[in-house]
Amino acid sequence: MAAFAHCTRQIPLRRHPDLMMKIIEILCARLRRTSEQVQDVTFLNLPTRLAKTLIQLAAESDGSTGRGKLTITQREISQMIGRSRESTNKQLRAWAKRGWIKLERGGVSVLAPGKLAAVAAASSELDLS
């Protein structure tokens, strides 16, 4: 019990300015991401939101090319972009027919990140004007 109590004691952050700065950086990054998501849900159409989300997820999972399989369900994607699973699935199937993505059980593979980036960029410009 004494070991557990030792692990849960509070660290006075004033004594650790580097740690404080790192926590502030993380919180600011999360706030920026949340603000961007709210803005996207409010102002962008489905293809734009979906393209931006797939590009972001692919970049996070792969890092270099933005290509590869994302282990995520269509329901999870639809929740991220604030649309129904049905409408998300319809758009994903349209892109799969074009060869931009591949729908797989339990995931989506991004085959043409440049095409998705073009959709996100073109629609973003139209939606913001």
MARDRENKE-878471 format. One record per residue (C-alpha): residue number from 1; residue in three letters; x, y, z. Coordinates in Angstrom, 2 decimals, decimal comma, always signed. Each point is the difference from the previous one (the first is absolute). Layout:
residues N
SITE   i  aa      xx      yy      zz
SITE NUM ALA       X       Y       Z
...
end
This chain:
residues 129
SITE   i  aa      xx      yy      zz
SITE   1 MET   +0,00   +0,00   +0,00
SITE   2 ALA   +2,86   +2,38   +0,79
SITE   3 ALA   +1,45   -0,49   -3,52
SITE   4 PHE   -3,34   +0,89   -1,57
SITE   5 ALA   -0,33   +3,14   +2,12
SITE   6 HIS   +3,47   +1,05   -1,16
SITE   7 CYS   -1,07   -0,31   -3,67
SITE   8 THR   -3,09   +2,13   +0,43
SITE   9 ARG   +1,56   +2,95   +1,81
SITE  10 GLN   -0,24   +3,30   -1,82
SITE  11 ILE   +3,04   +1,53   -1,66
SITE  12 PRO   +0,22   +3,76   +0,52
SITE  13 LEU   +0,26   +1,24   -3,58
SITE  14 ARG   +1,63   +3,28   +1,05
SITE  15 ARG   +3,15   -1,97   +0,69
SITE  16 HIS   +0,00   -1,47   -3,51
SITE  17 PRO   -0,35   +2,80   -2,57
SITE  18 ASP   +1,03   -2,29   -2,90
SITE  19 LEU   -2,79   -2,40   +0,90
SITE  20 MET   -2,46   +2,90   +0,30
SITE  21 MET   +0,95   +1,27   -3,45
SITE  22 LYS   -0,42   -3,47   -1,53
SITE  23 ILE   -3,46   -0,36   +1,55
SITE  24 ILE   -0,98   +3,44   -1,30
SITE  25 GLU   +1,25   -0,92   -3,50
SITE  26 ILE   -2,05   -3,21   +0,03
SITE  27 LEU   -3,12   +1,81   +1,22
SITE  28 CYS   +0,38   +2,72   -2,64
SITE  29 ALA   +0,44   -2,59   -2,76
SITE  30 ARG   -3,15   -1,80   +1,14
SITE  31 LEU   -1,93   +3,26   +0,14
SITE  32 ARG   +1,13   +0,93   -3,53
SITE  33 ARG   -1,04   -3,42   -1,29
SITE  34 THR   -3,38   +0,20   +1,72
SITE  35 SER   -0,60   +3,50   -1,36
SITE  36 GLU   +0,87   -1,18   -3,51
SITE  37 GLN   -2,37   -2,96   +0,32
SITE  38 VAL   -2,85   +2,28   +1,14
SITE  39 GLN   +0,71   +2,37   -2,89
SITE  40 ASP   +0,10   -2,89   -2,49
SITE  41 VAL   -3,28   -1,49   +1,25
SITE  42 THR   -1,65   +3,41   -0,15
SITE  43 PHE   +1,21   +1,25   -3,37
SITE  44 LEU   +1,28   -2,85   -2,20
SITE  45 ASN   -1,96   -2,49   -2,07
SITE  46 LEU   +0,24   -3,79   +0,38
SITE  47 PRO   +2,63   -0,70   -2,70
SITE  48 THR   +2,26   +2,72   +1,36
SITE  49 ARG   -0,26   -1,16   +3,60
SITE  50 LEU   +0,45   -3,62   -0,96
SITE  51 ALA   +3,01   +0,70   -2,23
SITE  52 LYS   +1,67   +2,14   +2,69
SITE  53 THR   -0,59   -2,68   +2,61
SITE  54 LEU   +1,35   -2,84   -2,15
SITE  55 ILE   +3,07   +2,04   -0,92
SITE  56 GLN   +0,65   +0,87   +3,63
SITE  57 LEU   -0,46   -3,58   +1,21
SITE  58 ALA   +2,22   -1,37   -2,77
SITE  59 ALA   +2,73   +2,53   +0,78
SITE  60 GLU   -0,16   -0,88   +3,69
SITE  61 SER   +0,19   -3,75   -0,67
SITE  62 ASP   +2,59   +0,07   -2,81
SITE  63 GLY   +1,66   +3,37   +0,33
SITE  64 SER   +1,84   +0,09   -3,31
SITE  65 THR   -2,28   -0,65   -2,98
SITE  66 GLY   -3,46   +0,22   +1,51
SITE  67 ARG   -0,78   -3,36   -1,56
SITE  68 GLY   -0,87   -3,19   +1,77
SITE  69 LYS   -2,69   -1,82   +1,88
SITE  70 LEU   -1,84   +1,78   +2,78
SITE  71 THR   -1,39   -2,34   +2,62
SITE  72 ILE   -3,24   +1,82   +0,66
SITE  73 THR   -3,66   -0,78   -0,57
SITE  74 GLN   -2,33   +2,05   -2,14
SITE  75 ARG   -2,06   +0,71   +3,10
SITE  76 GLU   +3,07   +1,48   +1,73
SITE  77 ILE   +0,78   +2,12   -3,06
SITE  78 SER   -3,59   +1,24   -0,17
SITE  79 GLN   +0,11   +0,95   +3,68
SITE  80 MET   +3,23   +1,94   -0,56
SITE  81 ILE   -1,48   +2,03   -2,85
SITE  82 GLY   -3,45   +0,42   +1,53
SITE  83 ARG   -2,00   -1,77   -2,71
SITE  84 SER   -2,01   -3,20   -0,18
SITE  85 ARG   +1,71   -3,30   -0,72
SITE  86 GLU   -2,21   -0,41   -3,05
SITE  87 SER   +1,02   +3,28   -1,63
SITE  88 THR   +3,64   -0,63   +0,87
SITE  89 ASN   -0,20   -3,47   -1,54
SITE  90 LYS   -1,58   +1,40   -3,16
SITE  91 GLN   +2,88   +2,46   -0,48
SITE  92 LEU   +2,62   -2,64   +0,81
SITE  93 ARG   -1,50   -2,37   -2,57
SITE  94 ALA   +0,07   +2,75   -2,64
SITE  95 TRP   +3,71   +0,56   +0,66
SITE  96 ALA   +0,63   -3,75   +0,01
SITE  97 LYS   -1,55   -0,24   -3,49
SITE  98 ARG   +2,45   +2,69   -1,15
SITE  99 GLY   +2,91   -1,93   +1,50
SITE 100 TRP   +0,89   +2,69   +2,52
SITE 101 ILE   -0,58   -2,27   +3,01
SITE 102 LYS   -0,60   -3,67   +0,66
SITE 103 LEU   -2,68   -1,06   +2,46
SITE 104 GLU   +1,06   -2,95   +2,11
SITE 105 ARG   -1,46   -1,82   +2,96
SITE 106 GLY   +0,84   +2,10   +3,04
SITE 107 GLY   +1,75   +2,72   -1,92
SITE 108 VAL   +0,60   +2,22   -2,98
SITE 109 SER   +3,13   +0,13   -2,16
SITE 110 VAL   +0,91   +3,36   -1,49
SITE 111 LEU   +1,29   -0,61   -3,53
SITE 112 ALA   +0,00   +3,52   -1,42
SITE 113 PRO   +0,69   +2,56   +2,75
SITE 114 GLY   +0,60   +2,69   -2,62
SITE 115 LYS   -3,55   -0,36   -1,34
SITE 116 LEU   -1,45   +0,27   +3,50
SITE 117 ALA   +2,19   +3,03   +0,69
SITE 118 ALA   -1,33   +1,64   -3,16
SITE 119 VAL   -3,60   -0,62   +1,13
SITE 120 ALA   +0,76   +1,46   +3,42
SITE 121 ALA   +1,77   +3,05   -1,44
SITE 122 ALA   -2,53   +0,78   -2,76
SITE 123 SER   -3,04   -0,44   +2,23
SITE 124 SER   +1,59   +1,98   +2,84
SITE 125 GLU   +0,55   +2,94   -2,32
SITE 126 LEU   -3,57   -0,15   -1,25
SITE 127 ASP   -1,51   -0,36   +3,46
SITE 128 LEU   +1,92   +2,93   +1,48
SITE 129 SER   -0,84   +2,53   -2,73
end
